[in-house]
Amino acid sequence: MPTAAVIGCGDISTIHFSAISTLDDVQLVAVCDTDPGRLQAAAAAHSVPGFTDYLDMLEKARPDVVHICTPHHLHASLAADCLERGVNVIVEKPLAHTLEEGKRLIEAAERSQAKIAVCFQNRYNVTSQAMRKMLDGGGLGRVIGASATVMWHRNGDYYRDRPWRGTWLEGGGGLMMNQAIHTVDLLQWLVGDVAKVEGRASTRSLGGVIEVEDTAEFVAEHVNGARSVFYATLANAVNAPVALDIVTEKATLSLRGDLTVTYDDGTVEVIPERVAETGGRSYWGVSHELLIKDFYAGLKNDGPFWIGPAEAGKSLRIVKDIYAQSYPDQLERVS
């Protein structure tokens, strides 16, 4: 029976604890956090030992899989240390808070026999899988272009509650790294690898609270000749559904929670998204448990997990490219 441990017992860990609890053949054996209150609460809630030092936890609890749910700046170093010790890893997005750390983790994954997954769970959504299948099938013709918007709301309390979220040093960025990167990932995964991106990130509504961006836009040229446009902001009045439209030669695929496919002959097909109780916030999506279950199911299989560091690095590079264009005088901080 595989054993699991969780490093970082904050907000997103609730999803991981819930997913682990649904797996009959996986046993949670330890939790780790540097915050005494969070650590005590998690250890008590799950009846497992708690550790403040993750290396001590790896040595004493010897988990087969470690779930990393920490602030961004710890992702790469923790994951690399686990991989170097032969411990499998499920790490939250983003891959890393800097390109240099992302490269380090990609190289560590290539050297290790252990497996690693990066949580871009929205690829497991029913609608995402349906879009990918349709586009790969060839029946819709060539992809011409796409557009995506993330119109969400965050206030100052969101950042005051977890100050690392609003900094370059620990968050690695703002809106694009912490919220919109999921949609960036879907866009490049569905439409195709990005050859060139031009965009700008800025702070429009939270300038007195954060040092990172709350609004961004870009135009991406894909390797296959398609073009995508993207806009995201945290200045919206509410958290609106993410919108993603892909135009092909024979149809338009429109994602607004559910997927609507409008064919050129006038036929309309609607594919509903699954409804699942995640135990977390609705904007985290419904598919964390599917990704986690798939990862554990494949532990004994040969080859890496399909959403690994190299794959997750694609969206990180897009985001960091936009930062480089937006803050050319601060490249050491934003890259």
Secondary structure by P-SEA (a helix, b strand, c coil): ccccccccccccaaaaaaaaaacccccccbbbbccaaaaaaaaaaacbbbbccaaaaaaaccccbbbbbccccaaaaaaaaaaaacccccccccccccaaaaaaaaaaaaaccbbbbccccccccaaaaaaaaaaaaccccccccbbbbbbccccaaaaaaccccccccccccccccccaaaaaaaaaaaacccccccbbbbbccccccccccccccbbbbccccbbbbbbbbccccccccbbbbbbcccbbbbbccbbbbbccccbbbbbbcccccccccccccccaaaaaaaaaaaccccccccccccccaaaaaaaaaaaaaaccccccccc
